[in-house]
């Protein structure tokens, strides 16, 4: 049984002054799949990601997420629909964990403190590896360290 794609790009085009960044881009992303966009500098990879994240609006075409045609006015609208973007590594905060980078702009808090369990749960949801018992494994690596640290956390109430 083939399920409906979670994200569909249909005929997406985007122009900037002096350049056609995207021309009639169409492809589907299956639920719980991973895709890589490969191409030379200037091929439009980041532009397509920014359209999905609500940073840019397409000049033509449509974006379908979970069966619904969506038009994001801004990144906040995309985040409300469950879509965010992790920019290329130069935009990462190398002093933060993977979970912290994924939650930038929306750090979960209890009172005035960051709720680390919720932050890790969100990161694991993005990765799709939260177990039924609520336990989750989060790997993080610092660019200043060549080895990964592995931490195991149990998320209460999951």
C-alpha positions in Angstrom: 0.0 0.0 0.0 1.5 3.3 -1.1 0.6 6.2 1.2 0.0 9.8 0.1 3.2 12.0 0.1 3.6 14.2 3.2 5.1 17.0 1.0 4.5 17.7 -2.7 6.1 20.4 -4.8 4.0 21.0 -7.9 5.4 23.2 -10.7 7.3 25.4 -8.3 9.1 28.4 -10.0 10.9 31.3 -8.3 12.6 34.3 -9.9 14.9 36.9 -8.4 16.2 40.0 -10.3 18.4 38.7 -13.1 18.1 35.0 -12.3 15.6 32.1 -12.6 16.3 30.2 -9.3 13.7 27.5 -9.8 11.8 26.5 -13.0 8.8 24.1 -12.8 10.1 21.9 -9.9 7.9 19.0 -9.0 8.5 16.1 -6.7 7.0 14.2 -3.8 8.4 13.4 -0.4 7.0 10.3 1.2 6.2 10.2 4.9 9.1 9.1 7.1 11.6 9.3 4.2 14.8 11.2 3.8 15.7 13.1 0.6 18.9 14.9 -0.4 18.9 17.8 -2.8 22.1 17.8 -4.7 23.4 20.3 -7.2 25.9 23.0 -7.9 26.0 26.3 -6.1 23.1 28.4 -7.4 21.0 25.4 -8.5 18.1 26.4 -6.2 18.4 23.9 -3.4 18.2 26.5 -0.6 15.5 28.4 -2.4 13.3 25.3 -2.5 13.9 24.7 1.2 13.1 28.4 2.0 9.8 28.1 0.1 8.9 25.1 2.1 9.8 26.9 5.3 7.8 30.1 4.5 10.8 32.3 4.0 10.1 32.8 0.2 6.8 32.5 -1.7 6.9 30.7 -5.0 6.1 32.8 -8.1 4.3 29.8 -9.6 3.2 26.4 -8.5 1.8 25.0 -5.3 3.0 23.4 -2.1 0.9 20.5 -0.7 1.6 19.3 2.8 -0.3 16.3 4.2 -2.9 16.6 1.4 -3.6 20.4 1.9 -2.5 23.2 -0.4 -0.6 25.7 1.7 0.6 29.2 1.2 2.9 30.5 4.0 3.0 34.3 4.5 6.1 33.8 6.8 8.2 31.2 8.6 5.9 31.5 11.7 3.0 30.2 9.5 5.2 27.3 8.4 6.2 26.5 11.9 2.5 26.5 13.0 2.0 23.9 10.3 4.9 21.8 11.7 7.5 22.8 9.2 10.8 24.4 10.0 14.2 24.6 8.4 17.7 23.8 9.6 19.9 26.0 7.6 23.3 24.9 6.2 25.9 24.2 8.8 27.3 27.7 8.7 24.1 28.9 10.4 24.3 26.3 13.2 25.3 27.4 16.6 28.2 25.1 17.2 28.0 25.5 21.0 24.5 24.0 21.0 23.3 20.4 20.8 21.4 19.1 17.7 18.2 19.3 19.7 18.9 22.9 20.7 19.6 23.9 17.1 16.4 22.2 15.9 14.4 24.1 18.5 15.9 27.6 17.9 13.2 30.2 17.9 10.8 27.8 19.7 12.6 26.6 22.8 10.1 24.8 25.0 10.0 26.3 28.5 8.5 25.7 31.9 8.4 29.0 33.7 11.7 30.7 32.7 13.7 27.5 32.2 14.2 25.5 29.1 12.4 22.1 29.2 15.2 19.8 28.0 13.0 16.7 27.9 10.5 18.4 25.6 13.3 19.8 23.5 14.8 16.3 23.0 11.3 14.9 22.4 10.8 17.4 19.6 14.2 16.6 18.1 13.4 12.9 18.2 10.0 13.5 16.5 11.9 15.2 13.7 14.2 12.3 13.4 11.3 9.9 13.8 12.9 7.6 16.4 10.9 8.1 19.6 10.1 4.7 21.0 6.6 3.7 22.2 7.8 3.6 25.8 8.7 7.3 25.6 12.4 6.7 25.8 14.5 8.4 23.1 18.1 8.5 22.2 19.6 11.8 21.0 23.0 12.0 19.4 24.8 15.3 19.3 28.2 16.3 18.0 30.1 19.5 18.3 32.1 20.7 15.4 35.0 21.0 17.8 34.8 17.3 18.7 35.4 14.4 16.3 33.3 12.0 18.3 29.6 11.9 19.1 28.2 12.0 22.6 25.3 9.6 23.1 22.7 10.5 25.7 19.6 8.5 26.6 16.5 10.3 28.0 13.1 9.1 29.2 10.4 11.6 28.3 7.6 11.6 31.0 4.1 11.2 29.8 4.9 10.1 26.3 
